[in-house]
Structure formats: structure tokens, C-alpha cells
Amino acid sequence: MLGREWEKLRLHKRTEGKRITTYMTTVLEYAEKVFSNFSPWSTEERLVPLFQDEDYEQQLLTGLMVAQLKDHLTRHLQCVGKRRIEEIAVDYVSKLLDLTYRIMENIWKKYNLDSWVFSLGRRSTSNEILVFHFMCRMLHAASGMCLPLPPGFRTLQTGLGVRCLPLCTLLLYIDQGVLHLTEMCVLKLLKELDNTEMNKKLKLGILTRLSEVTSASLLWLLVSVMTGLHWGRSSGRPSRCPLLPHRPPLQ
């Protein structure tokens, strides 16, 4: 059931683009509730450097799992109130994301990787290459079971891919959907990599593969920086730029 509904949402996303239905709005609201309960965000001592970025596809999948679980529990637990059922569904998906994070945390400890030092300009180590391929297997397994991943997972995976893969292999992974170009990852790449000949080819290859909506969102952020504006993560939304139209949603 979850797989069928997920394919319907992905088909709607491909055909309708930015148009958001009432059901999708509800699904995204469920995702916000799950992420607010995600325990790694409540502590400063995070070992795995997951970024609080906006991954629209993972938000949809996370909220959809809550919606489907809520409908299932409503049919079979008629003696339980709707609010309590929603709390159970949100808590279950939150714990599922937390479990995935704990797996990654144990892998980080096993291979002695840095906690917050994550620079795209550094050379990769053999341990980082092993962890990158482990994350690819995690993504493959999660995709096969329609399971959501923690916020920032695909940004971290792509960042490791930039450091661990040759350019031609990296671009092939992006084209085949193994790696996903999130807004945060592209911003870090443009900011941290210098303009050597190889890095210029990398940046060009990345920019030519961005979707129209993601490109517009990145342009919004870059112009905001250039005009001296700031956006914070405390509210979860960037400030409105008076010189630009409303920031387009990420796809």
C-alpha cells in the first residue's frame, strides 16, 4: 500500500511540478511533526554530520508513511482517539529515523570518522570510501522498502561521493539517481571548492544537472547572500528577500 501511494505521489511530482494538493500539504505537515521529534536535533553532540536541509522527496515519503500508518491504525483501533493514533504514527516514524541514525553513528565510530569536520575540499580516506559505499547500500535497501531516511542523509552521501569518486563516476551516479543533488550540498560545493581546472569541470557538471526549480531556489539564496541578507534555521524558513519573488519550493 505504501509503495503504491508513493509511486502516485512521485508521478504527481513529475507531471504537475510545483502544484501541491491538499493531501500533499497534510503529508508535509506530518513530516514536519516527525522531524521536530527527531532526537539527534535535540543534542549538540552529534557524531554524524547530518545537515538540517530540505529534501522535498524525503519529506513527502516521511509524511506519507505517517498518513498510511494513521489510516491503518484508525481501521483496526477504533477504540483509540484520532489524536492519539496520530501521535503513535508520528512517534513510530520518528523512532524509525532515529534507528537509522544510530546505525550510521555506529558506523562512524567503527571507522573513526570526524564528527563535524566535513569539507568537500579534503581528500578522502579509505575509511570514508567504505562508509560511502555502505550509505549507498542503505539507500538502496531503504528505496526498495519505501522507507524514509533521516534529514541530511542524501546531502552527506553526495558530499562523500564528491570526495570519494572520480568525476566521471560521480556524474554517472548522479545521472542514475544513486546520488541526489540537494540544495545544501550544491551550496557547500560552490562555496568550498576552489577554481582549479578539475573543480571547474565538477561545478559545471553539477550545475547542468540541476532541475529548474532547484536552480531557481539556489539563485534565490545566492542573491540573498550577495545583498547581505541572512536566513536562519531556527524557524526552519529563510527570511523573505524584498528584491526577489517568493522562494520557490524545492522539488
C-alpha positions in Angstrom: 0.0 0.0 0.0 2.8 2.4 0.9 4.6 1.6 -2.2 1.6 2.3 -4.5 0.8 5.6 -2.8 4.5 6.6 -3.0 4.5 5.9 -6.8 1.3 8.1 -7.1 3.0 11.0 -5.3 6.2 10.7 -7.4 4.1 10.6 -10.6 2.2 13.7 -9.5 5.5 15.4 -8.7 6.9 14.6 -12.2 3.7 15.6 -14.1 2.3 18.5 -12.0 5.6 20.1 -10.9 5.1 22.7 -8.2 1.4 22.3 -7.8 0.7 21.0 -4.3 -2.6 19.3 -3.5 -4.4 19.5 -0.1 -3.4 15.9 0.6 0.3 16.7 -0.1 0.0 19.7 2.3 -1.2 17.3 5.0 1.6 14.8 4.3 4.2 17.6 4.5 2.7 18.7 7.8 3.1 15.2 9.2 6.7 15.2 8.0 7.3 18.5 10.0 6.0 16.8 13.1 8.3 13.8 12.6 11.3 16.0 12.1 10.5 18.0 15.2 10.7 14.8 17.2 14.0 13.6 15.6 16.2 13.2 18.6 19.6 14.0 17.1 18.5 17.6 16.5 17.9 18.0 20.2 21.5 17.5 21.2 24.7 19.4 20.2 26.9 16.2 20.5 26.0 14.7 17.1 28.6 12.3 15.8 27.3 12.0 12.2 27.3 15.4 10.4 23.7 15.4 9.1 22.6 18.8 7.9 19.2 20.2 8.5 18.4 20.7 4.9 15.2 20.5 2.9 14.9 17.3 0.9 11.4 17.6 -0.6 11.2 14.0 -1.8 12.2 12.6 1.6 9.7 14.9 3.3 6.9 13.5 1.1 7.9 9.9 1.9 8.2 10.6 5.6 4.8 12.3 5.8 3.2 9.6 3.6 4.4 6.8 5.9 2.7 8.7 8.8 -0.5 9.1 6.9 -0.6 5.5 5.8 0.1 4.2 9.3 -2.5 6.5 10.7 -5.2 5.2 8.3 -4.2 1.6 9.1 -4.4 2.1 12.9 -7.7 4.0 12.6 -9.3 1.0 10.9 -8.1 -1.5 13.5 -8.0 0.6 16.7 -11.5 2.1 16.7 -11.5 2.4 20.4 -8.5 4.8 20.3 -8.9 8.5 19.6 -7.7 10.1 16.4 -5.3 12.4 18.1 -3.7 9.6 20.0 -3.4 7.5 16.8 -1.7 10.4 15.1 0.8 10.7 18.0 1.5 6.9 17.7 2.1 7.2 14.0 4.4 10.2 14.3 6.3 8.7 17.1 6.8 5.4 15.2 8.3 7.1 12.1 10.4 9.4 14.3 11.9 6.3 16.1 12.5 4.7 12.7 14.5 7.7 11.5 16.3 7.7 14.9 17.2 4.0 14.4 18.7 4.7 11.0 20.8 7.5 12.6 22.0 5.1 15.3 23.2 2.7 12.7 25.1 5.5 11.0 26.5 6.6 14.3 27.9 3.1 15.0 29.5 3.0 11.5 31.0 6.5 12.2 32.5 5.1 15.4 33.8 1.9 13.9 35.7 3.7 11.2 36.8 6.7 13.4 35.4 9.4 11.2 35.2 13.0 12.2 32.1 14.4 13.8 31.7 17.9 12.4 34.8 18.3 10.2 33.3 17.7 6.8 34.9 19.6 4.0 34.3 18.9 0.3 37.8 20.1 -0.5 39.6 17.5 1.6 40.9 14.3 0.1 39.0 11.1 1.0 40.4 8.4 3.3 40.0 4.6 2.8 37.5 4.6 5.7 35.4 7.3 4.1 35.2 5.3 0.9 34.0 2.3 2.8 31.4 4.4 4.6 30.2 6.0 1.3 29.6 2.5 -0.2 27.8 1.5 3.0 25.5 4.5 2.7 24.8 3.6 -0.9 23.7 0.1 0.3 21.5 1.8 2.9 19.9 4.0 0.3 19.2 1.0 -2.0 17.6 -1.0 0.8 15.5 1.9 2.0 14.3 2.7 -1.5 13.3 -1.0 -2.0 11.2 -0.9 1.1 9.9 2.7 0.7 11.5 3.7 4.0 12.3 7.3 4.7 15.9 8.4 5.6 16.9 11.0 8.2 17.1 14.6 7.1 20.5 15.3 5.6 21.3 11.7 4.7 21.4 12.3 0.9 23.4 15.6 1.4 26.0 13.7 3.4 26.1 10.8 0.9 26.6 13.1 -2.1 29.2 15.0 -0.2 31.1 11.8 0.5 30.6 10.9 -3.2 32.3 14.2 -4.3 35.3 13.3 -2.2 35.5 9.6 -2.9 34.6 9.2 -6.6 36.3 10.1 -9.8 34.5 12.9 -11.7 33.1 10.6 -14.4 31.8 8.1 -11.9 30.3 10.8 -9.7 28.3 12.3 -12.6 27.2 8.8 -13.6 25.9 8.1 -10.0 24.0 11.4 -10.2 22.5 10.6 -13.6 21.4 7.1 -12.4 19.8 8.5 -9.2 22.2 7.0 -6.8 23.3 10.4 -5.6 20.8 13.3 -5.2 21.8 17.0 -5.6 20.3 18.7 -2.5 20.4 22.4 -2.1 22.7 22.2 0.9 25.2 20.0 -0.9 25.3 22.2 -4.0 25.8 25.4 -1.9 28.7 23.7 0.0 30.3 22.6 -3.2 30.1 26.1 -4.8 31.4 27.7 -1.6 34.2 25.3 -0.6 35.8 24.1 -3.8 38.4 26.4 -5.4 38.6 27.1 -9.1 41.1 24.6 -10.3 40.5 23.0 -13.7 39.1 19.8 -12.2 36.8 21.7 -9.8 35.5 23.9 -12.6 34.6 20.7 -14.5 32.9 19.3 -11.4 30.9 22.5 -10.8 29.8 22.7 -14.4 28.8 19.1 -14.4 26.8 19.6 -11.2 25.1 22.8 -12.3 24.0 21.4 -15.6 22.2 18.6 -13.8 20.1 20.7 -11.5 16.4 20.9 -12.0 14.8 24.2 -13.0 13.1 24.6 -9.5 16.3 23.7 -7.6 18.3 26.2 -9.8 15.7 28.9 -9.0 15.9 28.2 -5.3 19.7 28.3 -5.3 19.7 31.6 -7.2 17.3 33.0 -4.6 19.8 32.0 -1.8 22.9 33.3 -3.7 21.3 36.7 -4.4 20.2 36.9 -0.8 23.8 36.4 0.4 25.1 39.0 -2.1 22.5 41.5 -0.8 23.6 41.0 2.8 20.5 39.1 3.9 20.6 36.2 6.3 18.3 33.2 6.8 18.2 31.1 9.9 17.3 27.5 10.7 15.7 28.4 14.0 12.3 29.0 12.3 13.0 26.4 9.6 12.4 29.0 6.9 14.6 31.6 5.3 13.8 35.3 5.5 11.9 36.9 2.7 14.0 39.0 0.3 12.2 42.2 -0.7 14.1 42.3 -4.0 13.1 38.8 -5.1 9.8 36.9 -5.6 8.8 34.3 -3.0 11.4 31.5 -2.8 10.3 28.5 -4.9 9.7 25.2 -3.1 12.3 22.5 -3.6 11.5 19.5 -5.7 
